[in-house]
Amino acid sequence: MDTELVGAQKTLSPVLRAKALDNRLPDPILGDTYAEQVMRRLDHGYDTRRFGTSQLGLAAVVRSKAHDDWAREFLAEHPDAVVLHLGCGLDARVHRLDPPATVDWYDLDYPAVIELRRRFLPARDHYTMIGSSVTDPAWLERVPRDRPALMIAEGLVPYLTEPDVRRLLTSVADAFPSGQIQLDTVPVWAWRVSKWDPTLRRYGTRFHCGFDDPAALAAWHPRLRYVGEAPMFDSPLLIAKAPAGTRRMYRIMNLLPGMKRSSRIVRFRF
Ligand SMILES: C[S@@+](CC[C@H](N)C(=O)[O-])C[C@H]1O[C@@H](n2cnc3c(N)ncnc32)[C@H](O)[C@@H]1O
């Protein structure tokens, strides 16, 4: 890999790895063949090191499935939507969902990540990649703003500061006539301890915000309405699909309410 990823950009890799390993299960949750192909190109020996093919990251796959299901629902209701897939990493959501040509889809991440995307993932019609930080407001000027918007931020929000998240949500709600915003967050304690998280430390990053009540983000804009939450660590799908050892780990984790809600997937409409 010639393109050097730094800091938060590196966090795309464990999520992709989880999706790649899911695809090798006999009855996968996401069934993303792109994830397996791209992961192999990103890191040829991804399944041969410590924890090999263990499905420790399966909760991230459940999170992805929840975002996919909500996105499918919104696109079925709004076939003229504009999709803003922010902090897309190397996720192949546009290919998994395969929206009709009436949908315009934008994948946005840092320029270095978008460069990798262009190498590893195919182009398609009505699909645009934008290499920019989500915190630079200029990217919104490149997107048609007269149609319903679907904003998806999977695994992104904890890497932004609270003022940046607020600016993002309010500028999207201001820019479009209607839409859905789906994102996931961590609680305040997880944000605070993230500076000691060994994986994040290795990547040279940490979380920059946390919310104990993500539904309360709706108060940031008069048109934002909280719709609901999808389960993650206690998802019946996760418990059903995880191999025995991993299932035990999630069951123990779910006995601790703070851990059970250590990542929350929520959606809003406006
Ligand atoms: C945990 S990864 C998730 C990737 C992808 N959404 C997925 O679920 O597979 C976080 C992603 O957010 C991106 N990211 C973090 N901060 C960003 C920012 N300010 N602007 C754009 N992308 C950002 C990183 O580069 C990385 O690709």
The ligand as an SDF file (V2000), in Angstrom:
LIG
                    3D

 27 29  0  0  0  0  0  0  0  0999 V2000
  -14.1220    3.7990   11.9640 C   0  0  0  0  0  0  0  0  0  0  0  0
  -13.7990    4.3340   10.3290 S   0  0  0  0  0  0  0  0  0  0  0  0
  -15.4030    3.9670    9.5950 C   0  0  0  0  0  0  0  0  0  0  0  0
  -15.3240    3.7980    8.1110 C   0  0  0  0  0  0  0  0  0  0  0  0
  -16.6450    3.4080    7.4550 C   0  0  0  0  0  0  0  0  0  0  0  0
  -17.6980    4.3450    7.7410 N   0  0  0  0  0  0  0  0  0  0  0  0
  -17.0660    2.0230    7.9070 C   0  0  0  0  0  0  0  0  0  0  0  0
  -17.9190    1.9130    8.7680 O   0  0  0  0  0  0  0  0  0  0  0  0
  -16.4950    1.0410    7.3870 O   0  0  0  0  0  0  0  0  0  0  0  0
  -13.8480    6.1080   10.4990 C   0  0  0  0  0  0  0  0  0  0  0  0
  -13.7060    6.8540    9.1840 C   0  0  0  0  0  0  0  0  0  0  0  0
  -13.9920    8.2400    9.4110 O   0  0  0  0  0  0  0  0  0  0  0  0
  -13.0810    8.9940    8.6410 C   0  0  0  0  0  0  0  0  0  0  0  0
  -12.9700   10.3280    9.2310 N   0  0  0  0  0  0  0  0  0  0  0  0
  -12.6250   10.6470   10.5070 C   0  0  0  0  0  0  0  0  0  0  0  0
  -12.6290   11.9750   10.6540 N   0  0  0  0  0  0  0  0  0  0  0  0
  -12.9880   12.5080    9.4530 C   0  0  0  0  0  0  0  0  0  0  0  0
  -13.1590   13.8200    8.9610 C   0  0  0  0  0  0  0  0  0  0  0  0
  -12.9550   14.9030    9.7360 N   0  0  0  0  0  0  0  0  0  0  0  0
  -13.5350   13.9950    7.6760 N   0  0  0  0  0  0  0  0  0  0  0  0
  -13.7330   12.9200    6.8620 C   0  0  0  0  0  0  0  0  0  0  0  0
  -13.5940   11.6430    7.2780 N   0  0  0  0  0  0  0  0  0  0  0  0
  -13.2230   11.4470    8.5520 C   0  0  0  0  0  0  0  0  0  0  0  0
  -11.7820    8.2130    8.7130 C   0  0  0  0  0  0  0  0  0  0  0  0
  -10.8710    8.5920    7.6920 O   0  0  0  0  0  0  0  0  0  0  0  0
  -12.3130    6.7830    8.5840 C   0  0  0  0  0  0  0  0  0  0  0  0
  -12.3940    6.3770    7.2420 O   0  0  0  0  0  0  0  0  0  0  0  0
  1  2  1  0
  2  3  1  0
  2 10  1  0
  3  4  1  0
  4  5  1  0
  5  6  1  0
  5  7  1  0
  7  8  2  0
  7  9  1  0
 10 11  1  0
 11 12  1  0
 11 26  1  0
 12 13  1  0
 13 14  1  0
 13 24  1  0
 14 15  1  0
 14 23  1  0
 15 16  2  0
 16 17  1  0
 17 18  1  0
 17 23  2  0
 18 19  1  0
 18 20  2  0
 20 21  1  0
 21 22  2  0
 22 23  1  0
 24 25  1  0
 24 26  1  0
 26 27  1  0
M  CHG  2   2   1   9  -1
M  END
$$$$
